Amino acid sequence: MGEFFKWEYVVTLFPKVLSALPTTLLIVLFATLIGSFLGFILAYFRIERIPVLHQLSAIYVSFIRGTPILVQMFIVFYGLPAVLATIGLDISMWNKLIFLYITYGLNTAGYFSEIFRSALSSVPASQYEAAASIGMTKWQIYRRTLIPQAGRIALPNIGVAIVNLLQNTSLAFTLGVMDIIGKVQTLGALYYRVLEGYFIAAVIFIILSMVLEKAFDLLEKRINTPKTRKQRQTALLPLKRTEAVFTVEKRAK
């Protein structure tokens, strides 16, 4: 490839670009944690159709899914400090990574909420009725009956969403954060070798995406393939069958 592309620069720049990987992974980690927590709350509001909160959740999800994440990033980075300044809180000196955690977390919550809502809605209503008939509280029903079953349904889509999240972190450099792409641009200006840097970034993102996809495939198979007879029975019957449960399920049929 001559002067256009040199493999020796790939070898030289690869470890330097790789040094920014922890920053990218931290963004993915915190965004997933924030998104999972807020996403479940939003899904709960919509499933239970709680007045006002249900409508606000729908508007929030529409906004997140209908606007580019770059726009959301600038709204958080410039808007949040301005809003909090009106009540005497100065966060302008916060680490820029914190704003990225918030942005990607809020963005992920919008997508996760739809995944969770769809999965929870897929659980047969008879399961909820059966759990309620034996005196479970609403929290117990969600924790012991609905969430375990919905988790199996949602897992493939969660995996896809996290892979998309990983790829969207390529915009983090716009706030001056030294993630993978930020490192590539810095090294490109230093060595005057841009193509090699982006080639390295592409390889890293491809490998990470493949690892995540494989990990979720293995996790899905592990969850959906019980190994023992007891596990098979548990997977087929999340609730301990009692006479009351049997009666409710029979009526539902």
VENBELPE-V222792 format. One record per pair of residues at least 4 apart in sequence whose C-alpha atoms are under 8 Angstrom apart, sorted by the first residue. I is the first residue (numbers start at 1). GAP is how many residues later the second one is. If there is no record, write none. Layout:
i-><I | I>
gap-><GAP | GAP>
This chain:
i-><1 | 1 | 2 | 5 | 5 | 6 | 6 | 7 | 7 | 8 | 9 | 9 | 9 | 10 | 10 | 10 | 10 | 11 | 12 | 13 | 13 | 13 | 13 | 14 | 14 | 14 | 15 | 16 | 16 | 17 | 17 | 17 | 17 | 17 | 17 | 17 | 18 | 18 | 20 | 20 | 20 | 20 | 20 | 21 | 21 | 21 | 22 | 23 | 23 | 23 | 23 | 24 | 24 | 24 | 24 | 24 | 25 | 25 | 26 | 27 | 27 | 27 | 27 | 27 | 27 | 28 | 28 | 28 | 28 | 28 | 28 | 29 | 30 | 30 | 30 | 31 | 31 | 31 | 31 | 31 | 31 | 31 | 31 | 32 | 32 | 32 | 32 | 33 | 33 | 34 | 34 | 34 | 34 | 34 | 34 | 35 | 35 | 35 | 35 | 35 | 35 | 35 | 35 | 35 | 36 | 36 | 36 | 36 | 36 | 37 | 37 | 38 | 38 | 38 | 38 | 39 | 39 | 39 | 39 | 39 | 39 | 39 | 39 | 39 | 40 | 40 | 40 | 40 | 40 | 40 | 41 | 41 | 42 | 42 | 42 | 42 | 42 | 43 | 43 | 43 | 43 | 43 | 44 | 44 | 45 | 45 | 45 | 45 | 45 | 46 | 46 | 46 | 46 | 46 | 46 | 46 | 47 | 47 | 48 | 49 | 49 | 50 | 51 | 52 | 53 | 54 | 55 | 56 | 57 | 58 | 59 | 60 | 60 | 61 | 61 | 61 | 61 | 62 | 63 | 64 | 64 | 64 | 64 | 64 | 64 | 65 | 65 | 67 | 67 | 68 | 69 | 69 | 69 | 69 | 69 | 70 | 70 | 71 | 72 | 72 | 72 | 73 | 73 | 73 | 73 | 73 | 74 | 74 | 75 | 75 | 76 | 76 | 76 | 76 | 76 | 77 | 77 | 78 | 79 | 80 | 81 | 81 | 81 | 81 | 81 | 82 | 83 | 84 | 84 | 84 | 84 | 85 | 85 | 85 | 94 | 94 | 95 | 96 | 96 | 96 | 96 | 97 | 97 | 98 | 99 | 100 | 100 | 101 | 102 | 103 | 104 | 104 | 105 | 106 | 107 | 108 | 108 | 108 | 109 | 110 | 111 | 111 | 112 | 112 | 112 | 113 | 114 | 115 | 115 | 115 | 115 | 116 | 116 | 116 | 117 | 118 | 118 | 119 | 119 | 119 | 119 | 119 | 120 | 120 | 120 | 120 | 122 | 123 | 123 | 123 | 123 | 124 | 125 | 126 | 126 | 126 | 126 | 127 | 127 | 127 | 127 | 128 | 128 | 128 | 128 | 129 | 129 | 130 | 130 | 130 | 130 | 130 | 130 | 131 | 131 | 131 | 131 | 131 | 131 | 132 | 132 | 132 | 132 | 133 | 133 | 133 | 134 | 134 | 136 | 136 | 137 | 138 | 139 | 140 | 140 | 141 | 141 | 142 | 142 | 143 | 143 | 144 | 144 | 144 | 145 | 145 | 145 | 146 | 147 | 148 | 149 | 149 | 150 | 151 | 152 | 152 | 152 | 154 | 155 | 155 | 155 | 156 | 156 | 156 | 156 | 157 | 158 | 159 | 159 | 159 | 159 | 160 | 160 | 161 | 162 | 163 | 163 | 163 | 163 | 164 | 165 | 166 | 166 | 166 | 167 | 170 | 170 | 170 | 171 | 172 | 172 | 172 | 172 | 172 | 173 | 173 | 173 | 173 | 173 | 176 | 177 | 178 | 178 | 179 | 180 | 180 | 181 | 181 | 181 | 182 | 183 | 184 | 184 | 184 | 184 | 184 | 185 | 185 | 185 | 186 | 187 | 187 | 187 | 187 | 187 | 188 | 188 | 188 | 188 | 189 | 189 | 193 | 194 | 195 | 196 | 197 | 198 | 199 | 200 | 201 | 202 | 203 | 204 | 205 | 206 | 207 | 208 | 209 | 210 | 211 | 212 | 213 | 214 | 215 | 216 | 217 | 218 | 219 | 220 | 221 | 222 | 224 | 225 | 226 | 226 | 226 | 227 | 227 | 228 | 229 | 230 | 231 | 232 | 233 | 234 | 234 | 237 | 241 | 241 | 242 | 243 | 244 | 245 | 246 | 247 | 248 | 249>
gap-><4 | 5 | 4 | 190 | 191 | 4 | 190 | 4 | 189 | 4 | 4 | 184 | 187 | 4 | 186 | 187 | 190 | 4 | 4 | 4 | 174 | 183 | 184 | 4 | 183 | 186 | 4 | 4 | 167 | 4 | 163 | 166 | 167 | 180 | 183 | 184 | 162 | 186 | 4 | 158 | 159 | 160 | 163 | 4 | 158 | 159 | 4 | 4 | 155 | 156 | 157 | 4 | 142 | 145 | 155 | 156 | 4 | 141 | 4 | 4 | 70 | 73 | 74 | 77 | 142 | 4 | 76 | 134 | 137 | 138 | 141 | 4 | 4 | 71 | 75 | 4 | 70 | 71 | 72 | 73 | 74 | 75 | 77 | 4 | 73 | 76 | 130 | 4 | 72 | 4 | 68 | 71 | 72 | 74 | 75 | 4 | 69 | 70 | 71 | 72 | 73 | 74 | 75 | 77 | 4 | 72 | 73 | 76 | 77 | 4 | 72 | 4 | 68 | 71 | 75 | 4 | 69 | 70 | 71 | 72 | 73 | 74 | 75 | 77 | 4 | 69 | 72 | 73 | 76 | 77 | 4 | 72 | 4 | 12 | 15 | 67 | 71 | 4 | 70 | 71 | 73 | 74 | 4 | 73 | 4 | 5 | 8 | 9 | 12 | 4 | 7 | 8 | 9 | 11 | 12 | 71 | 70 | 74 | 6 | 4 | 5 | 4 | 4 | 4 | 4 | 4 | 4 | 4 | 4 | 4 | 4 | 4 | 50 | 4 | 49 | 50 | 52 | 4 | 4 | 4 | 5 | 8 | 43 | 46 | 47 | 45 | 46 | 4 | 5 | 4 | 4 | 34 | 35 | 38 | 99 | 4 | 101 | 4 | 4 | 31 | 35 | 4 | 26 | 27 | 30 | 31 | 4 | 5 | 4 | 5 | 4 | 5 | 23 | 26 | 27 | 4 | 22 | 4 | 4 | 4 | 4 | 8 | 9 | 10 | 11 | 4 | 4 | 4 | 5 | 6 | 7 | 4 | 5 | 6 | 4 | 5 | 4 | 4 | 79 | 80 | 81 | 4 | 80 | 4 | 4 | 4 | 72 | 4 | 4 | 4 | 4 | 61 | 4 | 4 | 4 | 4 | 53 | 57 | 4 | 4 | 4 | 50 | 4 | 46 | 49 | 4 | 4 | 4 | 39 | 42 | 43 | 4 | 34 | 38 | 4 | 4 | 36 | 4 | 31 | 32 | 34 | 35 | 26 | 27 | 29 | 30 | 28 | 4 | 23 | 26 | 27 | 4 | 4 | 4 | 122 | 123 | 126 | 4 | 18 | 19 | 122 | 4 | 13 | 17 | 18 | 4 | 119 | 4 | 114 | 115 | 116 | 118 | 119 | 4 | 5 | 10 | 14 | 108 | 114 | 4 | 5 | 6 | 9 | 111 | 112 | 115 | 110 | 111 | 4 | 5 | 4 | 4 | 4 | 4 | 5 | 4 | 5 | 4 | 5 | 4 | 5 | 4 | 94 | 95 | 4 | 93 | 94 | 4 | 4 | 4 | 4 | 89 | 4 | 4 | 68 | 71 | 72 | 4 | 4 | 61 | 65 | 4 | 60 | 61 | 64 | 4 | 4 | 4 | 53 | 54 | 57 | 4 | 53 | 4 | 4 | 4 | 46 | 49 | 50 | 4 | 4 | 4 | 39 | 43 | 38 | 9 | 10 | 11 | 10 | 4 | 5 | 7 | 9 | 10 | 4 | 5 | 6 | 8 | 9 | 6 | 5 | 4 | 5 | 4 | 4 | 21 | 4 | 17 | 20 | 4 | 4 | 4 | 10 | 13 | 14 | 17 | 4 | 9 | 12 | 4 | 4 | 5 | 6 | 7 | 10 | 4 | 5 | 6 | 9 | 4 | 5 | 4 | 4 | 4 | 4 | 4 | 4 | 4 | 4 | 4 | 4 | 4 | 4 | 4 | 4 | 4 | 4 | 4 | 4 | 4 | 4 | 4 | 4 | 4 | 4 | 4 | 4 | 4 | 4 | 4 | 4 | 11 | 7 | 5 | 6 | 9 | 4 | 5 | 4 | 4 | 4 | 4 | 4 | 4 | 4 | 5 | 4 | 4 | 5 | 4 | 4 | 4 | 4 | 4 | 4 | 4 | 4>
